[in-house]
Amino acid sequence: MTILVTGATGTLGRQVVGQLAREGRRVRALTREPAGAAGLPGGVDVVGGDLTRPDTLAAALEGVTAVHLLGATGAGHVPLPSGPEIVAMARAAGVRRITVLSPGAEGALERAVRASGLEWTFVWPIDLMSNALGWADAVRDRAEVREPYGRRRTASADERDVADVIATVLTSGGHGGQCYTVTGPEALTPADKVAAIAAATGRDIRFTELTEEQARRQWRAEGWPGEGIEFMLTMWATVPETVAEVTQAVEQVTGRPPRSFTRWATAHAGFFRP
């Protein structure tokens, strides 16, 4: 079978492509910029295409049995407006199985997937541990992470675990009609994560909780637009309790427990050292 992975050069897409390639699967990697696909495993078929322009996808879908599809695109994670058309193209091309990076909410794409007749599965990580790499510069330069709402807790998932879930669903079948919310084994605060990074690097790293006004001043000084500042403050002030709920999705699908943040921090310690 040939498996098409969309968003193949993104943080998660690269992991999905890598896992499938390690299993010896035939992988086709879709990206808007094939020249930026450096680092993908050898033997992967890299093709150009844009999910917002379905007319660019016909060649990518040719001969494909299974597809991993992004549910949103762009830096703003805008729901994929062309999703229903892509699902129809996939079905016409002979695709039998599809995973969608989406919580399975009732948007146009999700409705099209459910009505497609394909063996579909929605996969959604609460949060990726790799988002902590956004602290890397501050940790390297000042050994400090400064953020508001330091008591918020998230059950972040290792991106490798999310990729393993997607790869297993695409290749093994038996997960049709499921919506898997993927988490790590525990819910942690930012301070908990900073402590894990400190232990992994052997450095004294501080977490400082900011007030909203302190955060505004800091982010303005860093060049953030006002819209982005208010969006982040609102998002963090209203984090739902559900993001701290740990699920069994990784073990249910892969047969092994999820990786811990401590393990992730150890594997990525080099990013946080000067």
MITORPA-519466 format. One line per 8 residues: for each residue x, y, z of N, C-alpha, C, O, CB. Coordinates in steps of 0.1 Angstrom, whole numbers. Glycine has a CB too. Example, Ala and Ser with C-alpha at 12.3 -4.5 7.8 and 13.67 -1.06 7.14 Angstrom:
# residues 2
132/-57/78/123/-45/78/132/-33/78/142/-33/85/113/-45/90 | 128/-22/71/137/-11/71/129/0/79/134/11/80/141/-6/57 .
# end
This chain:
# residues 274
8/-12/0/0/0/0/9/12/0/20/13/6/-10/0/12 | 4/23/-7/11/36/-6/3/45/3/-9/46/2/12/42/-21 | 10/52/12/3/60/22/8/75/19/20/78/18/7/56/36 | -2/83/18/0/98/16/0/105/29/-10/104/36/-10/104/5 | 10/112/32/10/120/44/11/135/40/20/140/34/23/117/53 | 0/142/44/0/157/41/6/164/53/7/159/64/-15/162/39 | 11/176/50/18/184/60/31/177/64/35/177/76/9/186/73 | 37/170/54/48/161/57/61/167/63/69/161/68/51/154/45 .
62/181/61/74/187/66/72/195/79/81/202/84/80/197/56 | 60/193/85/57/200/98/63/191/109/68/180/107/42/202/99 | 62/196/121/67/189/133/61/175/134/69/166/136/64/197/146 | 48/174/133/42/161/134/43/153/121/45/141/122/27/162/139 | 41/159/110/42/152/97/55/145/95/55/134/90/39/162/86 | 66/151/99/79/145/97/80/132/106/86/122/102/90/155/101 | 74/133/118/74/121/126/66/110/120/70/98/121/69/125/140 | 54/113/114/46/103/108/53/96/96/53/84/95/32/109/103 .
59/105/88/67/100/77/78/91/81/80/80/76/72/111/68 | 85/95/91/97/87/96/92/74/102/99/64/100/104/95/107 | 81/74/110/77/61/115/72/51/105/76/40/105/65/64/125 | 65/56/95/61/47/84/73/42/76/73/31/72/51/55/75 | 83/51/73/94/47/66/102/36/74/107/27/68/103/59/63 | 103/38/87/111/28/95/104/14/94/110/4/96/112/33/109 | 91/14/92/83/2/91/84/-4/77/79/-15/75/69/4/95 | 91/3/68/93/-2/55/81/0/46/79/-6/36/95/-17/55 .
72/10/50/60/13/42/64/22/30/74/29/30/49/20/51 | 56/22/20/57/31/8/50/44/12/38/44/14/51/24/-5 | 58/54/13/53/67/18/54/78/7/65/79/1/60/72/31 | 43/85/6/44/97/-3/41/109/6/31/110/13/33/96/-15 | 51/119/5/50/130/14/46/142/6/53/147/-3/64/133/21 | 35/148/10/30/160/4/34/173/11/33/174/23/14/160/3 | 39/182/3/43/195/9/42/206/-1/43/203/-13/58/195/14 | 39/218/3/38/229/-6/52/233/-12/52/238/-23/32/242/1 .
62/230/-5/76/234/-9/85/221/-9/91/219/1/82/245/0 | 85/213/-19/93/201/-20/108/204/-17/115/195/-11/92/194/-33 | 112/216/-20/126/219/-18/129/220/-3/141/218/1/130/232/-24 | 119/221/5/121/222/20/119/208/27/118/208/39/111/232/26 | 119/198/19/117/184/25/130/178/29/130/165/31/110/176/15 | 141/185/30/154/179/34/152/173/48/145/178/57/165/190/35 | 158/162/50/158/155/63/147/144/63/147/136/72/154/165/73 | 138/143/53/129/131/53/137/119/49/147/120/42/118/134/42 .
133/107/53/141/95/50/142/92/35/134/96/27/134/83/57 | 153/86/32/155/82/18/144/72/14/140/64/22/169/76/16 | 141/73/1/130/64/-4/116/69/-3/107/64/-9/131/51/3 | 115/80/4/101/87/5/99/95/-8/108/102/-12/100/96/18 | 87/93/-13/83/100/-26/78/114/-22/67/115/-17/73/92/-34 | 86/124/-24/82/138/-21/74/144/-32/80/144/-44/94/146/-16 | 62/149/-30/54/155/-41/49/169/-36/47/171/-25/42/146/-45 | 48/178/-46/43/191/-43/28/192/-44/22/185/-52/49/201/-52 .
22/200/-36/7/201/-36/3/210/-25/10/212/-15/0/188/-35 | -9/217/-27/-14/226/-17/-28/222/-13/-37/221/-22/-14/241/-23 | -30/219/0/-44/215/4/-54/225/2/-66/221/1/-43/211/19 | -51/237/1/-61/248/-2/-64/249/-17/-73/256/-21/-56/261/3 | -57/241/-25/-59/241/-40/-60/226/-44/-51/221/-49/-48/248/-48 | -72/220/-43/-74/206/-46/-70/202/-60/-66/191/-63/-88/202/-44 | -69/212/-69/-65/209/-83/-51/205/-84/-46/200/-94/-68/221/-92 | -43/207/-73/-29/204/-73/-26/190/-67/-15/186/-66/-21/214/-65 .
-37/183/-64/-35/170/-56/-38/157/-63/-35/147/-58/-45/171/-44 | -42/158/-76/-46/146/-83/-34/136/-84/-36/124/-82/-51/150/-97 | -23/141/-88/-11/132/-89/-7/126/-76/-3/115/-75/1/140/-95 | -8/134/-65/-4/129/-52/-13/118/-47/-8/109/-40/-4/141/-42 | -26/118/-51/-35/108/-47/-35/95/-56/-41/85/-52/-49/113/-47 | -28/96/-67/-28/84/-76/-22/72/-70/-10/72/-65/-21/88/-89 | -29/61/-69/-24/48/-64/-23/48/-49/-17/38/-44/-11/46/-70 | -29/57/-42/-28/58/-27/-39/50/-21/-51/50/-25/-28/72/-22 .
-35/42/-10/-45/34/-3/-50/41/10/-62/39/13/-39/20/0 | -41/48/16/-44/54/29/-38/68/29/-28/71/23/-39/46/41 | -45/77/36/-41/92/37/-42/97/51/-51/94/58/-51/100/27 | -31/104/55/-32/112/67/-34/127/63/-26/132/55/-19/111/76 | -45/133/67/-50/146/62/-50/156/74/-55/153/85/-64/145/56 | -44/167/71/-45/178/81/-59/184/81/-66/185/71/-35/190/78 | -64/187/93/-77/193/94/-77/208/93/-88/214/92/-84/189/107 | -65/214/94/-64/229/94/-51/232/87/-42/224/87/-65/235/108 .
-49/244/82/-37/248/76/-33/262/80/-40/269/86/-39/248/61 | -20/265/78/-15/278/80/-11/281/95/-15/273/104/-24/289/76 | -4/292/97/0/295/111/-12/297/120/-11/295/132/9/308/111 | -23/301/115/-35/304/123/-44/291/125/-54/292/131/-43/314/117 | -39/280/119/-47/267/120/-61/269/116/-70/265/123/-46/262/134 | -63/275/104/-76/277/99/-82/264/94/-76/257/87/-76/288/88 | -95/261/98/-101/249/93/-100/248/78/-102/258/71/-115/248/97 | -97/236/73/-94/234/59/-107/235/51/-116/226/51/-88/220/56 .
-109/246/43/-122/248/36/-124/239/24/-135/236/21/-122/263/31 | -112/234/19/-113/225/7/-114/210/12/-114/201/3/-101/226/-2 | -116/208/25/-116/194/30/-126/185/23/-123/174/19/-119/194/44 | -139/189/22/-149/180/15/-145/176/1/-147/165/-3/-162/187/15 | -139/186/-7/-135/183/-20/-123/173/-20/-123/164/-29/-131/196/-28 | -114/174/-11/-103/165/-10/-108/151/-6/-103/141/-12/-92/170/0 | -117/150/3/-122/137/7/-129/130/-5/-127/118/-7/-132/139/18 | -137/138/-13/-143/133/-25/-132/128/-35/-134/117/-41/-152/143/-31 .
-122/135/-37/-111/131/-46/-104/119/-41/-101/110/-49/-101/143/-47 | -102/118/-28/-96/106/-22/-104/93/-25/-99/83/-28/-93/108/-7 | -117/95/-22/-126/83/-25/-126/79/-39/-125/67/-43/-140/87/-20 | -126/89/-48/-126/86/-63/-113/80/-67/-112/72/-77/-128/99/-71 | -102/83/-60/-89/78/-64/-87/64/-58/-77/57/-62/-78/87/-58 | -96/59/-50/-95/45/-45/-89/44/-31/-86/33/-26/-86/37/-54 | -88/55/-24/-83/55/-10/-94/48/-2/-106/50/-3/-81/70/-5 | -89/40/7/-98/32/16/-98/36/30/-108/34/38/-94/17/15 .
-87/42/35/-85/45/49/-80/59/51/-71/63/43/-76/35/56 | -85/67/61/-80/80/62/-80/84/77/-89/81/85/-90/90/55 | -69/90/81/-68/96/94/-68/111/92/-63/117/83/-55/92/102 | -75/118/102/-76/133/101/-71/139/114/-75/135/125/-90/137/98 | -62/149/113/-57/156/125/-68/166/129/-67/177/124/-43/162/122 | -77/161/137/-88/170/141/-95/163/153/-94/151/155/-99/171/129 | -101/172/162/-108/166/173/-121/159/169/-128/154/178/-110/177/183 | -125/160/156/-137/154/152/-149/162/154/-160/157/153/-139/141/159 .
-147/175/156/-159/185/157/-167/185/144/-162/181/134/-154/199/161 | -179/190/145/-188/190/133/-186/201/124/-195/209/122/-202/189/138 | -174/202/118/-171/211/107/-174/205/94/-178/193/93/-157/217/108 | -173/213/83/-175/207/70/-167/195/66/-171/186/61/-174/218/59 | -154/196/70/-145/185/67/-149/172/74/-150/162/69/-130/189/70 | -151/174/87/-155/163/96/-168/156/91/-169/144/91/-156/167/110 | -178/164/87/-190/158/82/-188/151/69/-193/140/67/-201/169/79 | -179/156/60/-176/149/48/-169/136/50/-171/126/43/-167/158/39 .
-160/136/60/-152/124/63/-162/113/68/-161/102/64/-141/127/74 | -171/117/77/-180/107/83/-190/102/73/-194/90/74/-188/114/94 | -193/109/63/-202/105/52/-196/99/40/-202/95/31/-211/116/48 | -182/97/41/-175/93/29/-175/79/25/-173/75/14/-161/97/30 | -178/70/35/-178/56/33/-164/50/35/-162/38/34/-182/53/19 | -154/59/37/-140/55/40/-139/50/54/-147/53/63/-130/66/37 | -128/42/57/-125/38/71/-118/50/77/-106/52/75/-117/25/71 | -125/58/85/-119/71/90/-117/70/105/-123/63/112/-129/82/87 .
-106/78/109/-103/79/123/-98/94/125/-89/99/118/-92/69/127 | -103/100/136/-98/113/139/-88/112/151/-90/104/160/-110/123/144 | -77/119/149/-66/118/159/-63/133/163/-61/141/155/-53/111/154 | -63/135/177/-61/149/181/-52/149/194/-57/144/204/-74/156/184 | -40/155/193/-32/157/205/-37/169/213/-40/180/208/-18/158/202 | -39/168/226/-42/179/235/-32/190/233/-36/202/232/-43/175/250 | -19/187/233/-9/196/231/4/188/228/5/176/233/-7/205/244 | 13/193/221/26/186/218/37/191/227/38/203/230/30/188/203 .
44/181/232/56/185/241/66/194/233/73/202/240/63/172/246 | 67/192/220/76/200/213/73/215/213/82/223/210/76/196/198 | 61/219/218/58/233/219/67/240/230/70/252/230/44/235/223 | 73/231/239/83/236/249/95/241/242/103/249/249/86/226/259 | 98/238/230/110/243/223/109/258/221/119/264/218/111/236/209 | 97/263/222/95/278/221/103/285/233/105/297/232/81/281/222 | 106/278/243/114/283/254/129/283/252/136/288/260/110/276/267 | 133/276/242/147/273/241/156/285/241/166/285/248/150/265/228 .
153/295/234/161/307/234/163/313/248/174/317/252/156/318/224 | 151/315/254/151/321/268/159/312/278/166/318/286/137/323/273 | 158/299/277/165/290/286/180/291/283/188/292/292/160/276/284 | 184/291/270/198/292/267/204/305/271/215/305/277/200/290/252 | 197/316/269/202/329/271/201/334/286/211/340/291/195/339/263 | 190/330/293/188/336/306/185/326/317/183/329/328/176/346/305 | 184/313/312/181/302/322/167/305/329/166/303/341/192/300/332 | 158/311/322/145/315/328/134/314/318/136/318/306/146/329/334 .
122/309/322/110/310/314/100/319/322/98/317/334/104/295/312 | 95/329/315/86/339/320/73/338/313/72/342/301/92/353/320 | 62/334/320/49/333/314/38/336/324/40/335/336/47/319/308 | 26/341/319/15/342/328/7/329/330/10/319/323/5/353/323 | -2/329/339/-11/317/342/-2/304/343/-4/294/337/-20/315/330 | 7/305/353/16/294/355/10/281/361/16/271/362/27/298/364 | -3/282/366/-9/271/372/-17/262/362/-23/252/366/-18/275/383 | -18/267/350/-25/259/340/-18/245/338/-6/244/338/-26/266/326 .
-26/235/336/-21/221/335/-25/215/322/-37/216/318/-25/212/347 | -16/209/315/-19/203/302/-13/189/301/-2/186/306/-14/211/290 | -20/179/296/-15/166/294/-9/164/280/-13/157/272/-27/155/295 | 2/171/279/9/172/266/14/158/262/18/150/270/21/182/267 | 14/156/248/18/143/242/31/145/235/34/155/229/7/138/233 | 40/135/236/52/134/228/48/133/214/40/124/210/62/123/233 | 53/141/205/50/141/191/52/127/184/46/123/175/57/152/183 | 62/120/190/65/106/185/54/97/188/50/88/180/78/101/191 .
47/99/200/36/90/203/24/93/194/17/84/190/32/93/218 | 22/106/191/10/109/182/13/103/169/4/98/162/9/125/181 | 25/104/164/29/98/151/27/83/151/22/78/141/43/102/147 | 31/77/162/29/62/163/15/58/162/11/48/156/36/57/176 | 6/66/169/-8/63/168/-13/64/154/-20/56/149/-16/73/178 | -10/75/147/-14/77/133/-9/66/124/-17/61/116/-10/91/128 | 4/63/125/10/53/117/3/39/119/1/32/110/25/52/119 | 0/36/132/-6/23/135/-20/22/129/-24/12/123/-7/21/150 .
-28/33/130/-41/33/125/-41/32/110/-49/25/104/-49/46/129 | -32/39/103/-31/39/89/-27/25/83/-32/21/73/-21/49/84 | -19/18/91/-14/5/85/-21/-7/90/-22/-17/83/0/4/89 | -27/-7/102/-33/-19/108/-48/-20/106/-53/-31/106/-30/-20/122 | -55/-9/105/-69/-9/104/-75/-13/117/-68/-14/127/-73/-19/93 | -88/-14/117/-95/-18/129/-99/-6/138/-103/-8/149/-87/-28/137 | -96/6/133/-99/18/142/-109/27/135/-111/39/138/-86/26/144 | -117/22/126/-127/30/119/-137/35/128/-142/28/137/-133/22/108 .
-141/48/126/-152/54/134/-147/59/147/-156/63/156/-163/45/135 | -134/59/150/-129/63/163/-124/77/163/-119/82/153/-118/53/168 | -125/84/175/-119/97/177/-109/95/189/-113/94/200/-130/108/180 | -96/96/186/-86/94/197/-80/107/201/-74/115/193/-75/85/192 | -82/111/213/-76/122/219/-63/117/226/-63/110/235/-85/130/230 | -51/122/221/-38/116/225/-32/126/235/-31/138/233/-29/115/212 | -28/120/246/-21/127/257/-9/120/261/-6/109/257/-31/130/269 | -1/127/270/10/120/277/4/113/289/-8/112/291/21/130/281 .
13/108/298/9/101/310/5/109/322/0/104/331/19/91/314 | 7/123/321/4/131/332/1/145/327/5/149/317/15/131/342 | -6/153/336/-8/167/333/2/175/341/3/173/353/-23/171/337 | 8/185/334/19/192/341/16/207/339/10/212/329/32/189/335 | 21/215/349/21/230/348/34/234/340/43/226/339/21/237/362 | 35/246/335/47/251/329/59/249/339/70/246/334/46/265/325 | 57/252/352/68/251/361/73/236/362/85/234/363/64/256/375 | 64/227/362/67/213/362/76/209/350/86/202/351/55/204/362 .
73/215/338/80/212/326/94/218/327/104/212/323/73/217/314 | 95/231/332/108/237/333/117/230/343/129/228/340/106/252/338 | 111/224/354/119/216/363/124/204/356/136/200/359/110/212/375 | 116/197/347/121/186/340/132/189/330/142/181/329/109/179/332 | 131/201/324/142/205/315/155/208/323/166/205/318/137/218/307 | 153/214/334/165/217/343/172/204/347/184/204/346/160/225/355 | 164/194/351/170/182/355/177/175/343/188/169/344/159/172/361 | 171/176/331/177/169/319/190/176/315/199/170/310/167/169/308 .
190/189/317/202/197/312/213/199/323/224/202/320/198/210/307 | 209/196/335/218/198/346/220/213/349/231/217/355/231/192/343 | 211/221/346/212/236/348/201/241/358/191/234/360/210/243/334 | 204/252/364/194/258/373/186/268/364/190/278/360/201/266/384 | 173/263/361/164/271/353/152/275/361/146/267/367/160/263/340 | 149/288/360/138/293/368/125/294/360/126/297/348/142/307/374 | 114/293/366/101/296/360/95/308/368/94/308/380/91/284/360 | 92/319/361/87/331/367/73/334/362/71/335/350/96/343/365 .
63/334/371/49/336/366/47/351/365/50/359/375/39/330/376 | 42/356/354/40/370/351/25/373/354/16/365/352/44/373/337 | 23/386/357/9/391/357/5/393/342/14/393/333/7/404/365 | -7/396/339/-11/399/326/-4/411/320/1/411/309/-27/401/325 | -3/422/329/3/434/324/18/432/322/24/437/312/1/445/334 | 25/424/330/39/421/328/41/413/315/50/415/307/45/413/340 | 31/404/312/32/396/300/30/405/288/37/404/278/21/385/300 | 21/415/289/19/424/278/32/432/275/36/433/263/7/434/281 .
38/437/285/50/445/283/61/437/277/68/441/268/55/451/297 | 63/424/282/73/416/277/71/412/262/80/413/254/74/403/285 | 59/409/259/56/404/245/56/416/236/60/414/224/42/397/245 | 52/428/240/53/440/232/68/443/229/71/446/217/47/452/238 | 76/441/239/91/444/237/97/433/227/107/436/221/98/443/250 | 91/421/227/96/411/218/90/412/204/93/405/195/92/397/223 | 81/422/202/76/425/188/63/418/185/59/418/173/86/421/179 | 56/413/195/43/406/192/33/417/188/33/428/194/38/399/205 .
24/414/179/13/423/176/3/423/187/1/413/194/6/419/162 | -4/434/189/-14/435/200/-25/425/199/-29/419/209/-20/449/199 | -29/421/187/-39/411/185/-34/398/191/-42/391/198/-43/409/170 | -22/394/187/-16/381/192/-15/381/207/-17/370/213/-3/379/185 | -11/392/213/-10/393/228/-23/390/234/-24/382/244/-4/406/232 | -33/397/230/-46/395/236/-52/381/234/-59/375/243/-56/406/231 | -49/376/222/-54/362/219/-48/352/229/-55/344/234/-51/358/205 | -35/353/231/-28/344/240/-32/345/254/-35/335/261/-13/346/239 .
-34/357/259/-39/360/272/-52/354/275/-55/347/285/-38/374/276 | -61/356/265/-75/351/266/-75/336/266/-82/329/273/-84/356/255 | -67/330/257/-66/315/255/-61/309/268/-67/299/273/-57/311/244 | -50/314/274/-45/309/286/-54/311/299/-54/303/308/-31/314/289 | -61/322/298/-70/325/310/-82/316/310/-88/314/320/-74/340/309 | -85/310/298/-97/302/297/-94/288/293/-103/281/287/-107/308/287 | -83/283/297/-79/269/294/-89/260/300/-91/260/313/-65/266/298 | -96/251/293/-106/242/299/-99/231/307/-88/227/304/-115/236/288 .
-107/226/317/-101/216/325/-98/203/317/-90/195/321/-111/212/336 | -105/201/306/-103/189/298/-89/187/292/-85/176/290/-113/189/286 | -81/198/291/-68/197/286/-58/190/296/-47/187/293/-62/211/282 | -63/189/308/-55/182/319/-60/167/320/-54/160/329/-57/189/332 | -69/163/312/-74/149/314/-65/140/306/-63/141/294/-89/148/309 | -60/130/312/-51/120/306/-60/109/300/-69/104/306/-41/114/317 | -56/105/288/-64/94/281/-55/82/279/-43/83/282/-69/99/267 | -61/71/275/-53/59/273/-51/56/258/-48/45/254/-60/47/279 .
-52/66/250/-52/64/235/-39/58/230/-40/49/222/-54/77/228 | -28/63/235/-15/57/230/-14/42/233/-11/34/224/-3/64/237 | -17/38/245/-16/24/249/-27/16/242/-25/5/238/-18/22/264 | -39/22/240/-50/15/234/-47/12/219/-50/1/214/-63/23/234 | -40/21/212/-37/19/198/-24/12/196/-23/3/188/-37/32/191 | -13/16/203/0/10/201/4/-2/210/13/-9/207/10/21/202 | -3/-3/221/0/-14/230/11/-11/240/15/-20/247/4/-26/222 | 15/2/241/26/5/250/22/19/257/14/26/251/40/7/244 .
27/22/268/23/35/275/30/47/268/40/45/261/27/35/289 | 24/58/270/30/70/263/43/75/270/45/72/282/20/82/264 | 51/82/263/64/87/268/61/99/278/51/106/275/73/92/257 | 69/100/288/67/111/297/74/124/293/83/123/284/73/107/311 | 71/135/299/78/148/295/92/147/300/101/153/293/71/160/302 | 95/140/311/109/138/315/117/131/304/128/135/301/110/130/328 | 111/121/298/118/114/287/120/123/275/131/123/269/111/101/283 | 110/131/272/111/141/261/122/151/263/130/154/255/97/148/258 .
122/156/276/132/166/279/146/161/278/155/168/274/130/172/293 | 148/148/282/161/142/281/166/141/267/177/143/264/161/128/288 | 156/137/258/159/135/244/162/148/237/169/149/227/148/128/237 | 157/159/242/158/173/236/167/182/244/166/194/242/145/179/233 | 174/177/254/182/186/263/192/195/255/194/206/259/190/177/273 | 197/190/244/207/199/237/201/212/232/209/221/230/212/191/225 | 188/212/230/182/225/225/182/236/236/181/247/233/167/222/220 | 183/231/248/182/241/260/196/244/266/196/251/276/173/235/270 .
206/239/260/220/242/266/226/253/257/224/254/245/229/229/266 | 234/262/264/241/273/257/250/267/246/257/275/239/249/281/266 .
# end
